[in-house]
Amino acid sequence: MSGRLAQFRAPLPEVPEHWQPSWNLSPGQQLLILRKIDKRVECARVLWNLTPGWLKDLSRAPFTAKAEFLHDKAMFREPLVQRRCLIPVEGYYVWQQQGRRKQPWYLRREQDSLALAGLWDRYQLEDGTFWDSCVLITAPAKGLPARLTDRMPVALNQAEQAIWLAHATAPRALQPLLLNAEPQVQLMYPVNPAVSNPATQGPHCTSPTGHPVRLTPGTD
């Protein structure tokens, strides 16, 4: 399962102050999310590790959540109903075991960005200040990602994105939406193992080092 994202293009013309593009974004760092506040979609900069207000041990903050169990976990149940978000990315990384080493692959669409399903929450401090955080939702892999891993981030198409963000969406419709979503990945290729170090940054992180694999219409 991917624990690394590429987010180097702003999803909206206006982005939060201090946001920096990242070609190799890891949990514990700040990323951009899209969320609906009232009737407006806003772009927010949040921590990639979900930290609800009641969490005392922040080392236990998760960066992924399984779509199958969102209704069963107290940490995710309320955000699922009230605080859904999208994580816009250019692509994500998956590591494939090859003998004694792991080879990183980069997965993306041919042209457009991916919109990954997430949840956000708020940690309120005693002095009134707060920070927001998010978790990435995963599902059993299918399509191209299934060739590399058993789980994948849930990527949503445009119609699914609108349903996911809509306040009026019935909670019972959310899990089927996540589990039935197609991967949206159209292209994947191996990249330099240097991306295994989260300090490695720059456009070269997403450059292919081997033959790309493309989605052929009518196949996985």
N, C-alpha and C positions, 0 to 999 in steps of 0.2 A: 504494500500500500504506500501511496505517495505521502512523504512527509516534507516535500519540497515543491515550491511553486515558482513560477516566473510571472512577475507583475511589473511590467516596465512601461505600460501605456496608461495614461489617465482615462478612466471610463467616462468622465464628465468634464466639461470645460473648466469647472471650478473644483479644485481638490483641496483638502485640508492643508494647513500650514505645516511645513517640515516633512511632508511626504517626499520620499526618495524612491525612484524606480529601482527594482531589484530583479536581477536575472537568476537569483538563487536564494529564494526566501525560505527561511526555516522557522519552525515553531519557536515561540518566545519573542519573535520580532513583531514589528508593527506592519500591518497591511491595510489596504483599502477594502471597504465593504459598501454595498448599496443596500439601503434599508428604507422602508416607507414610514415616514413620520407624518401623521394626519393623512393628507392626500398627496403628499409630495415625496418623491424619491430623492434621498440625499446621499451624498458620498461622505463616509466617515473613516477616520484612521483609528484602528483598534488593535489590541494585542491579540496575537494568534495563540491563544490558550484560554479556554473558557474559565472565567473566574466569577461565579455568582457571588452575591453579597454575603452569603452565609458561609462561604468556604474559608476555613481557617488555615489549612495547610496548602499554600499555593503551589507547592511542588507536585500536588496531585491534580492540577488543572489539566484537563485533556485537550488535545489539539484535533482529535477526530472523534466522531460519534457514529455508531452503526445505525443505519436507517431502520433496521428490523426491531431495534430495542428503544427507540426514542420515547415511546409512550410508557415504558417500564422503568425508566431511570428518573429519579427526582430531579437530577441536575438538568435534564433536558426537557422535562414534561411542560413546564410553564413557558420557557422560551419557544418551544415548538408551536404553542398556541398564540403567543403574543409577540415574539421577537425573532421573526425569520429574516434572513438576509441573503444576499448573493455576494459571492467572492469573485470578482472579475479577474481573470488571469489570461495570459497569452498561452500558457501551457503548464504542464506539471511533469515531474520526474518520477520514474519508477526504476528500482534496482532489480536486476535479474541475476540470480545466482549462476555463475559459470565456473564450475570447478571450485577452486579455493577463493575466488574473488567474485565481487559483484560488479556487474556492468550497468552503469546508469543509462537509461533511455529517456528521451524527451518526447512527450505526447502532446499533440495540438490539433487544431483545425487547419485546413489548407490556408485560409485567409483570415477569418474572423477570430475574435477572442472567445474564450469559454466563460460561461457563467456557472459557477459551482454553488451548490446549495449549502447554506450555513445557518447557524443560530448565533445570536449575540446576547450578551447580558451586561449588567452594570455592577461594579464593586464600589460601594459608597463608604467613604472614610468618615471618621467622627468629626472632622473639621468641615464637613460639607463638600469637600472635593470628591471626585470619583474618576474612575477610568472604565472604559468599555472594552469588551473582549469578545472573541468569537471562536466557534468550533466548526470544523469542516465535516460535512456528512458524507459517509461512504456507504457503498452497497456492493453486493457480489459482482465481480467483474464479468463483462461480456464484450463482444465485439473485439476490436484490436487490443484493448487493455488486458483481456483474458489470456492473451498469448504470453504475457509477462508476469501477471500477478493474479491473486485470487480476490482482491478487492480494489475498488476504484472510487475516486471522488464522484459524487452525483453531479453531472452536468445537465443543465436544463435548456431546452430550446425556448424560443421567444414566447410561445403560448404558455409553456410551463412556468416560465419566469413570472409572468403576470399573475398566474394562479397562486404561485408560491408567496408572492409579496402581498397579495390582496388580503386585507383584514377580514373580509367576509367569507373567505374559504373555510369550509367546514373542517374541523380537526380530523374527522374520519377519512377525509379525502387526501390527507397529506402523505401518509405512508404509501398508499398505492401510487401516488404521483412520483415519489422518490424511487420506489423499487421498479417501476415500469419505464423510467426514463432511459433513453438510449445514451450511449457513451459520448456522442458528439465528436469523438476523436476520429480524424480522417487520415492522420499521418503520424508516424513515430519513427525514431532513428536513434542509434547509439550516439552518445556524446562523451566528451573527455572525462575520465574518472576523477579529474581534479574537482568536479562539482560536488563530490562527496564531502569536501571540506566546505562548510557553509560560508567561510570567509572568501571563497572564490567568487568573484563578481565580474560582470561585463558581458557584452554581447556574445563573446566566444563561448559562453556557457551553453548556449542553445545551438551552437554550430554542429552539424553532423560529422561524425568521425567514421561512419560506415554507411552501408546502403540503407536508404529509407524504405519503410513498409507502408504502403498506402491501402486505404480501404477501397476495395473493388465493389462497385454497385451490385447488390444481390448476394453478397457474401459477408462473412465477418472479417 
